[in-house]
Amino acid sequence: MSELQISLISIGLVVILMICIYNWWQQRQYRRKFREAFQHKHEDALYHQSSDESALNPDKHFIPSTEETPIASSIEPAAINQAIELKSAGQPEELPENTEKGEELVSADLMSDEESSAKPAEQSLCASLGEKNDYIATMSFKDPQGAGALTSLWQQRFDFGKNIHVCGWNAASGEWEKVIAESKPLYRSLRLALQLVSRSGAVSEPKLKDFRELIRTIATKLHADVILPDVSEAATRAQELDNFCATVDQIIAFNIVPEEAQLFNGDGVARAAERLGMQFLADGAFHMTDTHGRTLFSLCNEDNTPFQYHTLSQLQIRCLTLLLDVPCVEKPTLVFDDMVILARKLAIELGGNIVDANHVPLKERSIMLIRDRIVTVETNMQDSGMIPGSALTRRLFS
């Protein structure tokens, strides 16, 4: 074998190794992103223990079984793919505040469906900003300023642990519109908002102080008038929101396993999912979406490893998981009903069963028990002024 052949073989091996490492890194990033969505733990508000049930600590989850009553089971976050479970992690929604007049605005999500669907996404986001959910600094200029004036904010936007949103007042449309670092228009007024809560918890008072001081520095440099709310009050509101969110944020998972200890074929799963109206998206999962393209529920592998379309024919799957993020969909009870129907159709097409944590087929009672609790969650959200699936809810539960 010549030196040239040896060199070519060596280069080929290096290239294959690099591809393997890259694929491993992509899957690792996906798993980390998925786990982060479940790290913020709260007590499961859907679980109401009776006099003969043991206490459920905040790190345990409610798992329906095939018995006549539910059981409490302590499981790791990764076990979401082994049962139907309910897990807390989110925040409530409040109506936005109009800093121009000091009055509350009606969010775009409270308008009619026609008006809401016609509203651009950036306007919905700006309409969802409010002092009950965000720390908002309002800056006014004698001479209009563009996004370039906020260079230090764009550079430090990841330093505060929560999302930052900037909206500029469009005098022509009479509305606030989203501003990003690349925005070209000039504005006489800007709203700079730091979210008080997210799925990782409440913003800390030190972070709020840092944000306030950064805005104060920018305003001084630009000779702008600025309104800076009280940090202590904002920190208190943030904690209250974070405490309240434990009662409304639920994620539900259905498991489907093959009959007789067989395996699902990836191609068969893809064909069945697409026949039932699901779409394969960039995150490596199949999604059922609404008319706006927003996810209602998704279908993924049991270990959260993203599917790769070009390798589905070689893929053998032990367990599939359907996921429903309750606060982030409109009318979650109806969406749950649709997910149950799809799960049953999918199980029939693939030759599988919907199972509990012990891989025992679920009884109808267990499924209805979950539905009753989703009804309770949806009612509590509505009573608290939080609209499931609204722009604000999706923002806070991202």
C-alpha positions in Angstrom: 0.0 0.0 0.0 1.5 3.3 -1.1 1.9 6.4 1.1 -0.8 8.2 -0.9 -3.3 5.5 -0.2 -2.4 5.5 3.5 -2.8 9.3 3.6 -6.2 9.1 1.9 -7.4 6.4 4.3 -6.2 8.5 7.3 -7.9 11.6 6.0 -11.1 9.6 5.4 -11.1 8.2 9.0 -10.5 11.7 10.4 -13.5 13.1 8.4 -15.7 10.3 9.6 -14.6 10.8 13.2 -15.4 14.6 12.9 -18.9 13.9 11.5 -19.6 11.5 14.4 -18.4 14.0 17.0 -20.5 16.7 15.4 -23.6 14.6 15.4 -22.9 13.7 19.1 -22.5 17.3 19.9 -25.8 18.3 18.2 -27.7 15.6 20.1 -26.1 16.6 23.4 -27.2 20.2 22.8 -30.7 19.1 22.1 -30.9 17.0 25.2 -29.6 19.9 27.3 -32.1 22.3 25.9 -34.9 19.8 26.5 -33.8 19.1 30.1 -33.6 22.9 30.9 -37.3 23.2 30.1 -38.0 20.9 33.1 -35.4 22.0 35.6 -37.5 24.5 37.4 -39.4 22.4 39.9 -42.6 23.3 41.7 -45.2 21.3 43.6 -47.7 19.7 41.3 -50.9 21.8 41.9 -53.0 19.3 40.0 -52.5 16.7 42.6 -54.9 17.1 45.5 -54.2 14.4 48.1 -57.1 12.8 49.9 -57.1 11.9 53.6 -55.7 8.4 52.9 -52.9 9.5 50.4 -49.4 10.3 51.4 -47.9 13.8 51.0 -46.3 14.6 47.7 -43.1 16.6 47.9 -42.3 19.3 45.4 -39.8 17.1 43.5 -42.4 14.3 42.9 -44.8 14.0 40.1 -48.4 12.7 39.6 -48.4 9.6 37.5 -51.7 8.0 36.5 -51.7 4.2 36.7 -54.1 1.6 35.5 -55.5 1.1 39.0 -58.7 2.8 40.1 -56.8 5.6 41.9 -53.7 7.5 41.0 -50.3 6.8 42.6 -47.5 9.2 43.5 -44.1 8.2 42.2 -40.7 9.8 42.6 -38.9 9.8 39.3 -36.1 11.6 37.6 -36.9 14.3 34.9 -35.7 12.0 32.1 -38.5 9.6 33.1 -41.0 11.9 31.4 -40.8 9.4 28.5 -41.9 6.5 30.7 -45.3 7.6 31.8 -48.1 10.2 31.7 -46.9 12.8 34.1 -47.7 16.3 35.1 -44.9 18.7 36.0 -44.9 22.3 37.3 -42.7 25.0 35.8 -44.4 28.2 34.6 -45.7 31.7 35.2 -49.0 33.5 35.1 -50.2 36.1 32.7 -51.4 39.6 33.5 -52.7 42.3 31.2 -50.2 44.9 29.9 -49.9 48.4 31.2 -50.0 51.4 28.9 -47.2 53.7 30.1 -48.4 56.5 27.8 -51.6 57.0 29.8 -51.0 54.9 32.9 -54.0 52.7 32.0 -54.2 49.0 31.2 -54.4 48.0 27.6 -56.5 45.1 26.3 -54.0 42.5 25.0 -54.2 41.4 21.4 -55.0 38.0 22.8 -58.3 39.3 24.2 -59.5 40.6 20.9 -61.6 38.6 18.5 -59.8 35.8 16.6 -59.9 37.8 13.4 -58.2 40.8 15.0 -55.7 38.7 16.8 -54.6 36.7 13.8 -54.2 40.0 11.8 -51.9 41.4 14.5 -48.2 41.2 13.7 -46.2 39.1 16.1 -44.0 42.0 17.2 -47.0 44.1 18.1 -48.5 41.2 20.1 -45.3 41.0 22.0 -45.2 44.7 22.8 -48.9 44.7 23.8 -48.1 41.9 26.2 -45.6 43.9 28.2 -46.8 45.2 31.5 -45.5 46.1 35.0 -47.1 42.9 36.5 -44.9 40.7 34.3 -41.9 42.9 33.4 -39.7 45.6 34.8 -40.2 48.4 32.3 -38.1 51.5 31.9 -39.5 54.2 29.6 -37.1 56.4 27.8 -38.0 59.6 25.9 -35.7 61.6 23.6 -35.7 65.2 22.3 -34.2 63.9 19.1 -35.3 60.5 17.7 -33.0 57.7 18.4 -32.5 54.3 16.7 -31.4 50.9 18.0 -27.8 51.8 17.6 -28.2 54.1 20.7 -28.7 50.9 22.8 -25.4 49.2 21.9 -24.5 48.6 25.5 -27.9 47.0 26.2 -27.5 44.6 23.2 -24.1 43.7 24.3 -25.2 42.8 27.9 -28.7 41.5 27.1 -27.8 37.9 28.3 -26.3 39.1 31.6 -29.7 39.4 33.5 -30.9 35.8 33.4 -34.2 36.7 31.8 -35.4 37.9 28.4 -35.1 41.6 27.5 -37.6 43.2 25.1 -37.4 46.6 23.5 -40.4 48.4 21.9 -40.5 51.7 20.1 -43.4 54.0 19.7 -44.5 54.3 16.1 -46.3 57.6 15.8 -47.7 56.7 12.3 -49.4 53.5 13.4 -50.1 54.7 16.9 -48.7 51.5 18.4 -45.6 50.1 20.0 -43.4 47.9 17.8 -40.6 45.5 18.5 -37.1 46.8 18.3 -34.0 44.7 17.7 -30.3 45.6 17.4 -30.7 45.7 13.6 -33.8 47.9 13.5 -33.6 50.9 11.2 -36.4 53.3 12.3 -35.9 56.2 14.8 -38.1 56.6 17.8 -38.9 59.3 20.3 -39.9 56.9 23.0 -38.7 53.4 23.9 -39.8 50.8 26.4 -37.1 48.6 27.7 -38.4 45.6 29.6 -36.8 42.8 31.6 -39.1 39.8 32.2 -39.7 39.2 35.9 -40.2 35.4 35.5 -39.5 32.5 33.2 -39.5 28.7 33.6 -36.1 28.9 35.4 -37.7 31.1 38.2 -38.0 34.7 39.3 -35.5 37.4 38.4 -33.3 38.3 41.4 -33.2 41.8 42.9 -29.5 42.2 42.2 -30.2 41.5 38.5 -33.0 44.0 38.5 -30.6 46.6 40.1 -28.0 45.9 37.4 -30.6 46.3 34.7 -31.9 49.6 36.2 -28.3 51.0 36.4 -27.5 50.1 32.9 -30.7 51.9 31.6 -29.8 54.9 33.8 -26.3 55.0 32.3 -27.7 54.8 28.7 -30.3 57.6 29.5 -27.6 59.8 30.9 -25.4 59.3 27.9 -28.2 60.1 25.5 -29.6 63.0 27.6 -32.9 61.2 27.7 -35.7 61.4 30.2 -36.2 58.0 31.8 -38.8 56.5 34.2 -37.3 53.7 36.3 -39.8 51.8 38.5 -38.9 50.7 42.1 -36.7 47.6 42.1 -37.8 46.2 45.4 -41.5 46.3 44.4 -40.6 44.6 41.1 -38.6 41.9 42.9 -41.6 41.2 45.2 -44.0 40.9 42.2 -41.5 38.6 40.5 -41.5 36.2 43.5 -45.3 36.3 43.8 -45.6 35.4 40.1 -43.1 32.6 40.5 -45.0 31.2 43.5 -48.3 31.4 41.6 -46.9 29.8 38.5 -46.6 26.5 40.3 -50.4 26.1 40.3 -50.8 26.4 36.5 -47.8 25.2 34.5 -48.2 21.6 33.5 -46.6 19.4 30.9 -48.3 16.1 29.9 -46.6 13.1 28.3 -48.2 10.0 26.8 -46.0 6.9 26.1 -46.7 4.5 23.3 -44.8 1.2 23.3 -44.8 -1.7 20.8 -46.8 -4.8 21.4 -45.1 -8.1 22.3 -41.7 -6.5 23.1 -41.1 -5.5 19.4 -39.7 -2.2 18.1 -41.2 0.6 16.1 -39.5 1.3 12.7 -38.6 4.9 12.1 -40.1 5.0 8.6 -43.4 3.5 9.9 -43.6 6.1 12.7 -42.9 9.0 10.2 -45.6 7.7 7.8 -48.2 7.3 10.5 -47.4 10.7 12.1 -47.7 12.5 8.8 -50.9 10.7 7.8 -52.4 11.9 11.1 -51.4 15.5 10.2 -48.1 15.9 12.1 -45.1 17.7 10.6 -41.5 16.9 11.0 -39.7 20.1 12.2 -36.1 21.2 12.7 -35.9 20.1 16.3 -36.1 16.5 15.3 -39.7 15.8 16.4 -43.1 15.6 14.8 -45.5 18.4 15.6 -49.2 18.9 15.4 -49.7 22.6 14.7 -52.6 25.1 14.7 -53.6 27.4 11.9 -50.8 29.9 13.0 -48.1 27.2 12.8 -47.8 27.0 16.6 -47.2 23.6 18.2 -50.2 22.0 19.9 -48.3 18.8 20.9 -45.3 16.9 19.6 -44.1 13.4 19.1 -40.5 12.5 20.1 -38.2 9.6 21.0 -38.3 8.2 24.5 -34.8 9.4 25.3 -35.4 12.8 23.7 -32.9 12.1 21.0 -34.0 14.0 17.9 -35.1 12.0 14.9 -33.0 12.5 11.8 -35.1 12.2 8.7 -32.4 10.6 6.5 -31.8 7.8 9.0 -35.4 7.0 10.0 -35.4 3.8 7.9 -32.6 2.4 10.0 -34.1 3.6 13.3 -35.6 1.1 15.8 -37.7 2.8 18.5 -38.5 1.3 21.9 -40.9 4.0 23.1 -42.6 7.1 21.6 -43.7 10.1 23.7 -46.4 12.6 22.9 -45.9 16.0 24.8 -48.5 18.7 25.5 -47.4 22.0 27.1 -50.7 22.9 28.8 -50.3 26.7 29.3 -48.8 27.3 25.8 -51.8 26.2 23.8 -55.3 27.7 23.4 -58.1 25.7 24.9 -55.8 23.0 26.4 -58.6 20.7 27.4 -59.8 20.4 23.8 -56.1 20.0 22.6 -55.7 17.2 25.2 -58.8 15.5 23.8 -57.3 15.7 20.3 -54.0 14.3 21.6 -55.8 11.3 23.2 -57.5 10.6 19.9 -54.3 10.8 17.9 -52.5 8.7 20.5 -55.1 5.9 20.1 -54.9 6.1 16.3 -51.1 6.1 16.3 -51.1 3.1 18.6 -53.5 1.2 16.3 -51.5 2.0 13.2 -48.1 1.1 14.7 -49.4 -1.9 16.7 -48.7 -0.4 20.1 -50.3 0.5 23.4 -50.6 3.7 25.5 -49.0 2.8 28.8 -48.3 4.0 32.3 -45.0 4.2 34.1 -44.8 0.4 34.4 -45.6 -0.1 30.7 -49.1 -1.3 31.6 -51.9 -0.2 29.3 -53.8 2.8 30.7 -57.4 2.6 31.8 -59.9 5.1 30.7 -60.3 6.3 34.3 -56.7 7.4 34.4 -57.0 9.4 31.2 -60.2 11.1 32.4 -58.5 11.9 35.7 -55.8 13.9 33.8 -58.5 15.6 31.7 -60.4 16.7 34.8 -57.2 18.3 36.2 -56.5 20.1 32.9 -60.0 21.6 33.1 -59.1 22.8 36.6 -55.9 24.3 35.5 -57.5 26.0 32.5 -60.2 27.4 34.7 -57.7 28.7 37.3 -55.7 30.4 34.5 -58.8 32.1 33.1 -59.9 33.2 36.6 -56.4 34.7 37.2 -56.5 36.7 34.0 -54.1 34.4 32.2 -55.1 33.3 28.7 -53.7 29.9 27.7 -51.8 30.0 24.5 -51.6 33.8 24.4 -48.6 35.8 23.4 -47.8 36.7 27.0 -48.2 33.1 28.2 -46.0 31.7 25.5 -43.4 34.4 26.3 -43.3 33.6 30.0 -43.3 29.9 29.5 -40.5 29.9 26.9 
